[in-house]
Amino acid sequence: MSCRALEVVFLIFINFYFFLRSSVFISCLTVSLPVFATRRGTTMASCSEGSRTATEEETTESPAAQKREARLRKFRELHFKRNEARKLNHQEVVEEDKRLKLPTNWEAKKARLEWELAEDQKKKDCADRGENYDQVKLLEITADDAERWERKKKKKNPDTGFAGYAEAQLRQYQRLTKQIRPDLESYEKQRQECGEDFYPTANSLIHGTHVPTKDGIDRMVEDVEKQIEKRAKYSRRRAYNDDADIDYINERNAKFNKKAERFYGKYTAEIKQNLERGTAV
């Protein structure tokens, strides 16, 4: 056999060998592909399941983390508020201690001094402008304040004590007239009954024709009883008795002896008589 024939046979053999190997590889590949796909699917499923579990854990952990963060924030706010309250409380304690160390009427004195300083400053300003301070001050006072101050300054019907029967009678008259409450119904009724004589003239004769009502009589009786009760409470100055025994050393001791005699005189009368007679045991 020639060399050319040997080369052809060798090439055919080589091609057949590679053909066999390729067919075996394809068959093996067809067998291993389902297994590989199954393994890959299992791996991908496990990966997806792990990612889903991680996502679920993140979703479950995020509300808890948010709650924890909110609680920590609230705790910090409460801590700041507590510190602020502590500082304010300390300041109030210091101020209260200062106020307690001041005199009792310090606030009134301070207000009075501030008012006096303000008044002096206003007077200086008015003097610089050439104005009258009293007139400027009156312009700043309202009518209500003026009436209230006038009522305080001027008391109605002041009781200056007994100065005479005429003054006492005038005070009594003013007190009674203030208590009068007009009854318009009885006024109209009496005016209709009297007619023209209701407005008397010099020639009118209506004296003794008026008959008081029962309510008027009751009011008069009540007022008289009040006067009697008030008069009973009056205390007059006791006259000095020259013939009384002198058993005191000064005015204060005399008042004490009178008070002791008033309360214990009836119990010590016999002892006092025995001492005066010299028969006390």
C-alpha positions as CSV (number, residue, x, y, z in Angstrom):
1,M,0.0,0.0,0.0
2,S,1.3,3.3,-0.9
3,C,1.8,6.2,1.5
4,R,-1.0,8.2,-0.1
5,A,-3.4,5.4,0.8
6,L,-2.2,5.2,4.3
7,E,-2.8,8.9,4.9
8,V,-6.4,8.7,3.6
9,V,-7.1,5.7,5.9
10,F,-5.5,7.6,8.9
11,L,-7.7,10.7,8.2
12,I,-10.8,8.6,8.0
13,F,-10.0,6.9,11.2
14,I,-9.4,10.3,12.9
15,N,-12.7,11.7,11.7
16,F,-14.5,8.6,12.8
17,Y,-13.0,8.9,16.3
18,F,-13.9,12.5,16.7
19,F,-17.4,11.7,15.4
20,L,-17.8,9.1,18.1
21,R,-16.6,11.4,20.8
22,S,-18.9,14.1,19.7
23,S,-21.9,11.8,19.8
24,V,-21.0,10.5,23.3
25,F,-20.6,14.1,24.5
26,I,-24.0,15.1,23.1
27,S,-25.7,12.1,24.8
28,C,-24.0,12.9,28.1
29,L,-25.0,16.5,27.7
30,T,-28.6,15.6,27.1
31,V,-28.6,13.4,30.2
32,S,-26.9,16.0,32.5
33,L,-28.8,19.1,31.4
34,P,-32.0,18.2,33.3
35,V,-30.0,17.5,36.4
36,F,-28.2,20.8,36.1
37,A,-31.4,22.6,35.5
38,T,-33.0,21.0,38.5
39,R,-30.0,21.9,40.7
40,R,-30.0,25.5,39.3
41,G,-33.7,25.8,39.9
42,T,-33.2,24.6,43.5
43,T,-30.4,27.0,44.0
44,M,-32.4,29.9,42.6
45,A,-35.4,29.0,44.6
46,S,-33.3,28.9,47.8
47,C,-31.8,32.2,46.9
48,S,-35.2,33.8,46.3
49,E,-36.5,32.3,49.5
50,G,-33.6,33.7,51.4
51,S,-34.0,37.1,49.9
52,R,-37.8,37.0,50.7
53,T,-37.0,36.0,54.3
54,A,-34.5,38.8,54.6
55,T,-37.1,41.2,53.3
56,E,-39.7,40.0,55.7
57,E,-37.2,40.3,58.6
58,E,-36.5,43.9,57.5
59,T,-40.2,44.7,57.3
60,T,-40.8,43.1,60.7
61,E,-37.8,44.8,62.3
62,S,-38.4,48.3,60.8
63,P,-41.6,49.1,63.0
64,A,-39.8,47.9,66.1
65,A,-36.8,50.1,65.3
66,Q,-39.1,53.1,64.6
67,K,-40.9,52.6,68.0
68,R,-37.6,52.3,69.7
69,E,-36.4,55.5,68.0
70,A,-39.6,57.3,69.0
71,R,-39.3,56.2,72.6
72,L,-35.7,57.3,72.8
73,R,-36.6,60.7,71.3
74,K,-39.5,61.1,73.8
75,F,-37.1,60.1,76.6
76,R,-34.6,62.7,75.6
77,E,-37.4,65.3,75.4
78,L,-38.5,64.4,78.9
79,H,-35.0,64.6,80.1
80,F,-34.6,68.1,78.8
81,K,-37.9,69.1,80.3
82,R,-36.9,67.7,83.7
83,N,-33.6,69.7,83.6
84,E,-35.5,72.9,82.6
85,A,-38.1,72.4,85.4
86,R,-35.2,71.8,87.8
87,K,-33.6,75.1,86.8
88,L,-36.8,77.0,87.0
89,N,-37.6,75.5,90.4
90,H,-34.2,76.4,91.7
91,Q,-34.7,80.0,90.5
92,E,-38.1,80.2,92.2
93,V,-36.7,78.9,95.4
94,V,-33.9,81.5,95.4
95,E,-36.4,84.3,94.6
96,E,-38.7,83.1,97.4
97,D,-35.8,83.0,99.9
98,K,-35.0,86.6,98.9
99,R,-38.6,87.6,99.4
100,L,-38.8,85.9,102.8
101,K,-35.7,87.8,104.0
102,L,-37.3,91.1,103.1
103,P,-39.5,93.0,105.5
104,T,-43.2,92.1,105.7
105,N,-44.4,95.4,104.1
106,W,-41.6,95.5,101.5
107,E,-44.0,95.2,98.5
108,A,-46.1,98.1,99.7
109,K,-43.1,100.2,100.4
110,K,-41.6,99.4,97.0
111,A,-44.9,100.3,95.2
112,R,-45.1,103.5,97.3
113,L,-41.6,104.5,96.4
114,E,-42.1,103.8,92.7
115,W,-45.3,105.8,92.7
116,E,-43.5,108.7,94.4
117,L,-40.7,108.6,91.9
118,A,-43.1,108.6,89.0
119,E,-45.0,111.5,90.6
120,D,-41.8,113.5,91.0
121,Q,-40.8,112.8,87.4
122,K,-44.2,114.0,86.2
123,K,-44.0,117.2,88.3
124,K,-40.5,117.9,86.8
125,D,-41.8,117.3,83.2
126,C,-44.8,119.6,83.8
127,A,-42.5,122.3,85.3
128,D,-40.2,122.1,82.3
129,R,-43.2,122.5,79.9
130,G,-44.6,125.3,82.1
131,E,-47.9,123.4,82.9
132,N,-49.8,123.0,86.1
133,Y,-49.3,119.5,87.5
134,D,-52.7,119.4,89.3
135,Q,-54.6,120.2,86.1
136,V,-52.6,117.7,84.1
137,K,-53.3,115.1,86.7
138,L,-57.1,115.8,86.7
139,L,-57.1,115.3,82.9
140,E,-55.9,111.7,83.5
141,I,-58.7,110.8,86.0
142,T,-61.9,109.3,84.8
143,A,-65.3,110.2,86.2
144,D,-65.8,106.9,87.9
145,D,-62.5,107.2,89.7
146,A,-63.3,110.7,90.8
147,E,-66.7,109.7,92.2
148,R,-65.2,106.8,94.1
149,W,-62.4,108.9,95.6
150,E,-64.9,111.5,96.5
151,R,-67.1,109.0,98.3
152,K,-64.1,107.7,100.3
153,K,-63.0,111.2,101.2
154,K,-66.4,112.5,102.2
155,K,-68.3,110.1,104.3
156,K,-72.1,110.4,104.3
157,N,-73.6,111.6,107.6
158,P,-70.4,111.3,109.7
159,D,-70.9,110.7,113.4
160,T,-68.8,113.3,115.2
161,G,-70.3,112.6,118.6
162,F,-72.9,114.4,120.6
163,A,-72.6,118.1,120.2
164,G,-76.2,119.2,120.9
165,Y,-79.8,118.2,120.6
166,A,-80.3,120.1,117.4
167,E,-77.4,118.2,115.7
168,A,-78.7,114.9,117.0
169,Q,-82.2,115.7,115.7
170,L,-80.8,116.6,112.3
171,R,-78.9,113.3,112.1
172,Q,-82.0,111.4,113.1
173,Y,-84.0,113.2,110.4
174,Q,-81.4,112.4,107.7
175,R,-81.3,108.8,108.7
176,L,-85.0,108.4,108.6
177,T,-85.4,110.2,105.2
178,K,-82.7,107.8,103.7
179,Q,-84.9,104.9,104.7
180,I,-87.9,106.1,102.8
181,R,-88.9,103.9,99.9
182,P,-91.6,105.7,97.8
183,D,-94.8,103.6,97.0
184,L,-96.1,104.9,93.7
185,E,-99.3,103.0,93.9
186,S,-100.4,104.4,97.2
187,Y,-99.2,107.8,96.0
188,E,-101.5,107.7,92.9
189,K,-104.4,106.4,95.0
190,Q,-104.0,109.2,97.6
191,R,-103.8,111.8,94.9
192,Q,-107.0,110.6,93.3
193,E,-108.8,110.6,96.7
194,C,-107.6,114.1,97.7
195,G,-108.1,115.7,94.4
196,E,-107.1,119.4,94.4
197,D,-106.3,119.2,98.2
198,F,-103.4,116.9,97.3
199,Y,-101.4,120.0,96.5
200,P,-102.3,122.2,99.5
201,T,-102.2,126.0,99.5
202,A,-102.5,128.5,102.3
203,N,-106.3,128.1,102.4
204,S,-106.3,124.3,102.4
205,L,-107.6,122.5,105.5
206,I,-106.4,118.9,105.3
207,H,-104.8,118.6,108.8
208,G,-105.7,115.4,110.5
209,T,-107.4,113.8,107.5
210,H,-104.5,111.5,106.7
211,V,-104.9,107.9,108.0
212,P,-101.6,105.9,108.0
213,T,-101.6,102.3,106.6
214,K,-100.9,99.2,108.7
215,D,-97.6,98.7,106.9
216,G,-96.5,102.2,107.7
217,I,-97.4,101.7,111.4
218,D,-95.4,98.5,111.5
219,R,-92.4,100.2,110.0
220,M,-92.6,102.9,112.6
221,V,-92.8,100.5,115.4
222,E,-89.9,98.5,114.1
223,D,-87.8,101.6,113.8
224,V,-88.7,102.7,117.4
225,E,-87.7,99.3,118.7
226,K,-84.4,99.6,117.0
227,Q,-83.7,103.0,118.5
228,I,-84.5,101.7,122.0
229,E,-82.2,98.7,121.5
230,K,-79.4,101.0,120.2
231,R,-79.9,103.4,123.0
232,A,-79.6,100.7,125.6
233,K,-76.1,99.9,124.3
234,Y,-74.8,103.4,125.0
235,S,-72.2,103.7,127.7
236,R,-72.0,106.9,129.6
237,R,-69.0,108.1,131.7
238,R,-69.4,107.2,135.4
239,A,-69.4,110.1,137.8
240,Y,-66.6,110.2,140.4
241,N,-67.8,109.5,144.0
242,D,-65.8,111.4,146.6
243,D,-67.3,109.4,149.5
244,A,-66.1,106.0,148.1
245,D,-63.3,104.2,149.9
246,I,-59.9,104.6,148.4
247,D,-58.6,101.1,147.9
248,Y,-56.3,101.7,144.9
249,I,-52.9,103.3,144.2
250,N,-53.5,104.5,140.7
251,E,-56.2,104.7,138.0
252,R,-55.3,101.3,136.5
253,N,-55.5,99.6,139.9
254,A,-58.9,101.3,140.5
255,K,-60.3,99.8,137.3
256,F,-58.9,96.3,138.3
257,N,-60.5,96.5,141.7
258,K,-63.8,97.5,140.2
259,K,-63.7,94.6,137.8
260,A,-62.8,92.2,140.6
261,E,-65.6,93.5,142.8
262,R,-68.1,93.1,140.0
263,F,-67.2,89.4,139.5
264,Y,-66.2,88.2,142.9
265,G,-67.7,90.8,145.3
266,K,-70.6,88.6,146.4
267,Y,-68.2,85.8,147.3
268,T,-65.8,87.9,149.3
269,A,-68.2,90.3,151.0
270,E,-68.1,88.4,154.4
271,I,-64.3,88.2,154.3
272,K,-64.0,91.9,153.5
273,Q,-66.3,92.8,156.4
274,N,-64.3,90.7,158.9
275,L,-61.1,92.4,157.8
276,E,-62.7,95.8,158.2
277,R,-64.0,95.0,161.7
278,G,-60.8,93.2,162.7
279,T,-62.6,90.0,163.6
280,A,-61.0,87.9,160.9
281,V,-59.6,84.6,162.1
